[in-house]
Amino acid sequence: MQSDSIALIEDALRRVLDTHKTSPWLDSKAAALYLGTTPGTMKVWRSRGEGPRYHIIQQKLVRYHVDDLDAFVRGEVAR
């Protein structure tokens, strides 16, 4: 059971790192993995004007820049 949890964590981390290698822009799912939360929490934060800075692309795609996520973790976010 513990090895399954470790495998899931390693897989999530690998996906985030692979995304980060190609682009500093993450979708909600990858950003949630990066922060250790859920995409649902990211959506709630957006609706409340909380959480990390995000960008809307083509009026429908939500993207987070890794630098903005890091700033949020450090408590440097000014909305």
VENTAWO-V448721 format. One record per residue. RES is the residue in one small letter. SS is DSSP state (a for helix, b for strand, c for the rest). Layout:
BEGIN
res;ss
RES;SS
RES;SS
END
This chain:
BEGIN
res;ss
m;c
q;a
s;a
d;a
s;a
i;a
a;a
l;a
i;a
e;a
d;a
a;a
l;a
r;a
r;a
v;a
l;a
d;a
t;a
h;a
k;a
t;a
s;c
p;c
w;b
l;b
d;c
s;a
k;a
a;a
a;a
a;a
l;a
y;a
l;a
g;c
t;c
t;c
p;a
g;a
t;a
m;a
k;a
v;a
w;a
r;a
s;a
r;a
g;c
e;c
g;c
p;c
r;c
y;c
h;b
i;b
i;b
q;c
q;c
k;c
l;b
v;b
r;b
y;b
h;b
v;a
d;a
d;a
l;a
d;a
a;a
f;a
v;a
r;c
g;c
e;c
v;c
a;c
r;c
END
